[in-house]
């Protein structure tokens, strides 16, 4: 059986913690899409970590961790993360990397950086991790699959063809020095040595594991609003963030995905540009930002301040629906304990028309939040382990959100640690 852990919103919802926690009952944890452009923050007995490519199951010695074929493979960052966690006392994880995954090359990062600079004030707010150029090459059929590292002579011919296109752009669009085949081949030789111990036919392994009745977690990156088809296009990422893509990006049968945990924060946050209807500003935003998350609302990859707002039931209901949520995990509920009353965005006003349907980006640009205010609970709820022990107004807040989004909230996170979780009986 497969459980998918995915984001219902803009990303940064706390998926890493939920995956790390659910990995206690899993045999396998799989990253199925995205790359090193977003991080999952995890706090456990080993300390606090920000993982960008490694699956969040690496802290469980018995778990097999798989980087699936749908992932943008930043090889040096994988090596750095492995070195970091092992240096901090984490046992060497059981790691497998799909031989069908493709490599983020140094020139992908270069093109990402140059394009953001060229766009200047109209940029997409990229993390400059090379993700958009990587996926562009993948679907233009000039990406480099790790299986190709087995035949370096043939790969050299391919690289020479790739650089013809790349160098034209570098010379005439970006006015930058051209790339050299020998440099790129040296990069690929180095990657081959790093990857060699971990490469495997992961789809065959997963097929056998499913037949043996093993349990797996699919770990998604970012959230519904960043999906290139269903999100706030064009301010989206370059791979599908939906649980449905997990079957493709991991290489498992769609019917194996029996449970989908959509993770959503008790308030809203986002990194980068794009429509964000419930966003707040000024001192109100700065207070929430500093109190929020695990050490504040700052990007795990970029370190830049996240945009913040109060909970948006319109976006979250849409996000959970697109993910196909069977369960919802509501995170960082403890952060809101300072508020006398808590605004919740319950609808959008678009040119005088009030709607609870999430619109396309064209209309979203004109949407204004319709607020409803709930009483706060004005106390610290960390350490509480039973739902019925939460303050009454806190429970009413959870139940109000659950009603508005139309999906069952079965887990409530009230702190950054693995054990700061309340399982809700319904």
NORGI-V572172 format. One record per residue. N is the residue number from 0. RES is the residue in one small letter. PHI is phi in radians with two decimals (NA if undefined). PSI is psi in whole degrees, -180 to 180 (* if undefined). Layout:
N_RES_PHI_PSI, N_RES_PHI_PSI
This chain:
0_x_NA_144, 1_x_-2.08_134, 2_x_-1.97_131, 3_x_-1.77_134, 4_x_-1.98_114, 5_x_-2.38_166, 6_x_-1.64_137, 7_x_-1.57_-12, 8_x_-2.19_-124, 9_x_-1.72_7, 10_x_1.72_176, 11_x_1.05_32, 12_x_-1.52_-14, 13_x_1.89_26, 14_x_-1.14_-34, 15_x_-1.06_-45, 16_x_-1.09_-45, 17_x_-1.13_-40, 18_x_-1.14_-46, 19_x_-0.99_-41, 20_x_-1.22_-47, 21_x_-1.24_-19, 22_x_-1.10_-17, 23_x_-1.01_-30, 24_x_-1.88_13, 25_x_-1.97_155, 26_x_-1.65_-28, 27_x_-2.46_140, 28_x_-2.19_131, 29_x_-2.23_124, 30_x_-1.46_128, 31_x_-2.05_-6, 32_x_-2.83_174, 33_x_1.32_-173, 34_x_-2.59_-145, 35_x_-1.53_17, 36_x_-1.51_-2, 37_x_-2.57_149, 38_x_-2.06_150, 39_x_-1.90_117, 40_x_-1.54_130, 41_x_-2.32_135, 42_x_-2.14_124, 43_x_-2.58_-163, 44_x_-1.10_-20, 45_x_-1.50_-16, 46_x_2.29_-159, 47_x_-1.88_132, 48_x_-2.33_150, 49_x_-2.11_104, 50_x_-1.60_135, 51_x_-1.94_-27, 52_x_-2.32_-38, 53_x_-1.10_141, 54_x_-1.10_152, 55_x_-1.31_1, 56_x_-1.50_2, 57_x_-1.19_-12, 58_x_-1.54_2, 59_x_-1.97_105, 60_x_-1.00_-28, 61_x_-1.49_-10, 62_x_-1.51_137, 63_x_-1.51_123, 64_x_-1.83_129, 65_x_-2.14_132, 66_x_-1.72_112, 67_x_-1.40_173, 68_x_-1.12_-21, 69_x_-1.45_-3, 70_x_-1.51_143, 71_x_-1.46_112, 72_x_-1.56_102, 73_x_-1.60_96, 74_x_-1.11_-47, 75_x_-1.08_-37, 76_x_-1.22_-34, 77_x_-1.09_-46, 78_x_-1.07_-42, 79_x_-1.12_-42, 80_x_-1.16_-41, 81_x_-1.07_-45, 82_x_-1.10_-41, 83_x_-1.16_-49, 84_x_-1.15_-37, 85_x_-1.20_-33, 86_x_-1.19_-18, 87_x_-1.82_19, 88_x_1.63_3, 89_x_-1.38_128, 90_x_-1.02_146, 91_x_-0.92_121, 92_x_-1.28_157, 93_x_-1.45_105, 94_x_-2.10_134, 95_x_-2.21_140, 96_x_-2.11_130, 97_x_-1.07_134, 98_x_-1.30_-1, 99_x_-1.82_0, 100_x_-1.20_156, 101_x_-2.00_157, 102_x_-1.72_133, 103_x_-1.37_115, 104_x_-1.57_162, 105_x_-1.05_-31, 106_x_-1.28_-22, 107_x_-1.15_-44, 108_x_-1.12_-41, 109_x_-1.06_-49, 110_x_-1.14_-38, 111_x_-1.04_-45, 112_x_-1.17_-45, 113_x_-1.14_-39, 114_x_-1.22_-40, 115_x_-1.07_-40, 116_x_-1.16_-39, 117_x_-1.13_-40, 118_x_-1.28_-25, 119_x_0.89_-119, 120_x_-1.16_-12, 121_x_-1.83_20, 122_x_-1.24_169, 123_x_-1.60_2, 124_x_1.26_33, 125_x_-1.09_151, 126_x_-1.40_-1, 127_x_1.04_37, 128_x_-1.66_1, 129_x_1.51_12, 130_x_-1.22_-50, 131_x_-1.10_-47, 132_x_-1.07_-35, 133_x_-1.06_-54, 134_x_-1.19_-31, 135_x_-1.04_-46, 136_x_-1.16_-39, 137_x_-1.02_-46, 138_x_-1.48_-12, 139_x_-1.53_1, 140_x_1.16_32, 141_x_-2.18_23, 142_x_-1.37_168, 143_x_-2.01_112, 144_x_-1.46_143, 145_x_-1.07_-26, 146_x_-1.08_-25, 147_x_-1.26_-14, 148_x_-1.19_-12, 149_x_-1.30_-19, 150_x_-2.29_88, 151_x_-1.26_-27, 152_x_-1.16_-48, 153_x_-1.14_-38, 154_x_-1.14_-35, 155_x_-1.08_-42, 156_x_-1.04_-41, 157_x_-1.12_-45, 158_x_-1.05_-42, 159_x_-1.03_-41, 160_x_-1.18_-40, 161_x_-1.09_-43, 162_x_-1.23_-23, 163_x_-1.01_-48, 164_x_-1.21_-45, 165_x_-1.11_-42, 166_x_-1.24_-31, 167_x_-1.07_-44, 168_x_-1.17_-43, 169_x_-1.07_-42, 170_x_-1.29_-46, 171_x_-1.74_-25, 172_x_-1.68_-44, 173_x_-1.81_-9, 174_x_0.94_51, 175_x_-2.13_159, 176_x_-1.04_145, 177_x_-1.39_158, 178_x_-1.50_152, 179_x_-2.03_138, 180_x_-1.01_-44, 181_x_-1.06_-38, 182_x_-1.15_-42, 183_x_-1.19_-39, 184_x_-1.14_-38, 185_x_-1.11_-38, 186_x_-1.07_-44, 187_x_-1.19_-36, 188_x_-1.09_-42, 189_x_-1.13_-42, 190_x_-1.10_-39, 191_x_-1.01_-42, 192_x_-1.20_-37, 193_x_-1.19_-42, 194_x_-1.42_-25, 195_x_-0.83_-45, 196_x_-1.18_-15, 197_x_-1.96_-13, 198_x_-1.23_140, 199_x_-2.81_162, 200_x_-1.41_86, 201_x_-1.23_-27, 202_x_-1.19_-39, 203_x_-1.14_-42, 204_x_-1.06_-44, 205_x_-1.18_-36, 206_x_-1.07_-45, 207_x_-1.14_-40, 208_x_-1.10_-40, 209_x_-1.14_-40, 210_x_-1.16_-28, 211_x_-1.49_0, 212_x_1.42_18, 213_x_-1.32_157, 214_x_-1.87_142, 215_x_-2.32_150, 216_x_-1.97_130, 217_x_-1.65_125, 218_x_-1.87_113, 219_x_-1.57_160, 220_x_-2.01_145, 221_x_1.05_-154, 222_x_-2.62_-178, 223_x_-0.93_-41, 224_x_-1.17_-14, 225_x_-1.80_8, 226_x_-1.26_136, 227_x_-1.18_-21, 228_x_-1.67_-43, 229_x_-1.92_0, 230_x_-1.66_-159, 231_x_-1.52_58, 232_x_-0.96_135, 233_x_-1.65_4, 234_x_-1.47_60, 235_x_-2.22_178, 236_x_-1.59_-174, 237_x_-1.91_5, 238_x_-2.35_155, 239_x_-1.16_132, 240_x_-1.69_8, 241_x_-1.59_151, 242_x_-1.01_-33, 243_x_-1.05_-30, 244_x_-1.31_-15, 245_x_-0.99_-36, 246_x_-1.10_-38, 247_x_-1.33_-49, 248_x_-1.25_-18, 249_x_-1.84_-26, 250_x_1.47_43, 251_x_-2.10_160, 252_x_-1.19_139, 253_x_-0.96_-37, 254_x_-1.23_-10, 255_x_-1.30_-20, 256_x_-1.43_100, 257_x_-1.72_-24, 258_x_-2.35_135, 259_x_-2.23_113, 260_x_-1.70_110, 261_x_-1.60_125, 262_x_-1.72_133, 263_x_-2.48_140, 264_x_-1.36_159, 265_x_-1.32_-8, 266_x_-2.45_-173, 267_x_-2.00_150, 268_x_-2.66_157, 269_x_-2.73_146, 270_x_-1.91_137, 271_x_1.61_179, 272_x_-1.41_169, 273_x_2.22_165, 274_x_-1.17_137, 275_x_-2.68_86, 276_x_-1.12_-39, 277_x_-1.58_15, 278_x_-1.11_143, 279_x_-2.09_165, 280_x_-2.39_174, 281_x_1.19_-150, 282_x_-1.08_-36, 283_x_-1.07_-43, 284_x_-1.20_-41, 285_x_-1.15_-36, 286_x_-1.11_-47, 287_x_-1.13_-40, 288_x_-1.08_-44, 289_x_-1.23_-33, 290_x_-1.43_-20, 291_x_-1.36_166, 292_x_1.00_-155, 293_x_-1.82_85, 294_x_1.68_15, 295_x_1.85_161, 296_x_-1.55_85, 297_x_-2.36_137, 298_x_-1.00_135, 299_x_-1.18_-26, 300_x_-1.64_-47, 301_x_-1.64_-27, 302_x_1.36_-3, 303_x_-1.39_152, 304_x_-1.06_134, 305_x_-1.38_147, 306_x_-1.26_142, 307_x_-2.28_158, 308_x_-2.84_177, 309_x_-1.51_172, 310_x_-1.07_139, 311_x_-2.05_104, 312_x_-1.30_-25, 313_x_-1.17_-52, 314_x_-1.12_-40, 315_x_-1.26_-38, 316_x_-1.09_-43, 317_x_-1.10_-46, 318_x_-1.07_-44, 319_x_-1.15_-38, 320_x_-1.13_-46, 321_x_-1.14_-34, 322_x_-1.31_-22, 323_x_1.31_39, 324_x_-1.04_127, 325_x_-1.65_-23, 326_x_-2.43_150, 327_x_-2.13_133, 328_x_-1.86_118, 329_x_-1.70_119, 330_x_-1.90_169, 331_x_0.81_37, 332_x_-1.10_-30, 333_x_-1.10_-24, 334_x_-1.09_-31, 335_x_-1.45_3, 336_x_-1.15_-9, 337_x_-1.56_-10, 338_x_-1.60_137, 339_x_-1.23_-41, 340_x_-2.48_152, 341_x_-2.10_114, 342_x_-1.24_144, 343_x_-2.29_130, 344_x_-1.39_115, 345_x_-1.90_-9, 346_x_-2.86_169, 347_x_-2.01_141, 348_x_-1.82_113, 349_x_-2.05_102, 350_x_0.96_41, 351_x_1.55_-7, 352_x_-1.73_122, 353_x_-1.64_129, 354_x_-2.43_152, 355_x_-1.91_8, 356_x_-1.59_137, 357_x_-1.37_120, 358_x_-1.56_176, 359_x_-1.23_167, 360_x_-1.04_-35, 361_x_-0.99_-45, 362_x_-1.39_-32, 363_x_-1.07_-31, 364_x_-1.06_-26, 365_x_-1.77_2, 366_x_-1.36_140, 367_x_-2.10_145, 368_x_-1.29_143, 369_x_-1.83_117, 370_x_-1.72_147, 371_x_-2.27_135, 372_x_-1.85_134, 373_x_-1.98_148, 374_x_-1.19_141, 375_x_-1.42_176, 376_x_-1.94_-13, 377_x_0.92_44, 378_x_-2.79_168, 379_x_-1.49_125, 380_x_-1.87_6, 381_x_-1.14_145, 382_x_1.64_-17, 383_x_-1.32_134, 384_x_-2.03_-11, 385_x_-2.05_135, 386_x_-1.03_-41, 387_x_-1.17_-15, 388_x_-1.53_-7, 389_x_-1.19_151, 390_x_-0.99_150, 391_x_-0.98_-45, 392_x_-1.16_-28, 393_x_-1.19_-45, 394_x_-1.11_-40, 395_x_-1.10_-35, 396_x_-1.14_-47, 397_x_-1.04_-46, 398_x_-1.24_-31, 399_x_-1.12_-48, 400_x_-1.07_-45, 401_x_-1.00_-43, 402_x_-1.11_-42, 403_x_-1.24_-36, 404_x_-1.51_-19, 405_x_1.31_22, 406_x_-2.39_146, 407_x_-1.29_127, 408_x_-1.49_107, 409_x_-1.83_-13, 410_x_-2.37_138, 411_x_-2.21_122, 412_x_-1.70_127, 413_x_-2.18_38, 414_x_2.91_168, 415_x_-1.40_-21, 416_x_-1.35_159, 417_x_-0.98_-38, 418_x_-1.44_-6, 419_x_-1.42_73, 420_x_-2.55_142, 421_x_-2.09_121, 422_x_-1.54_127, 423_x_-1.79_121, 424_x_-1.44_130, 425_x_-2.15_*
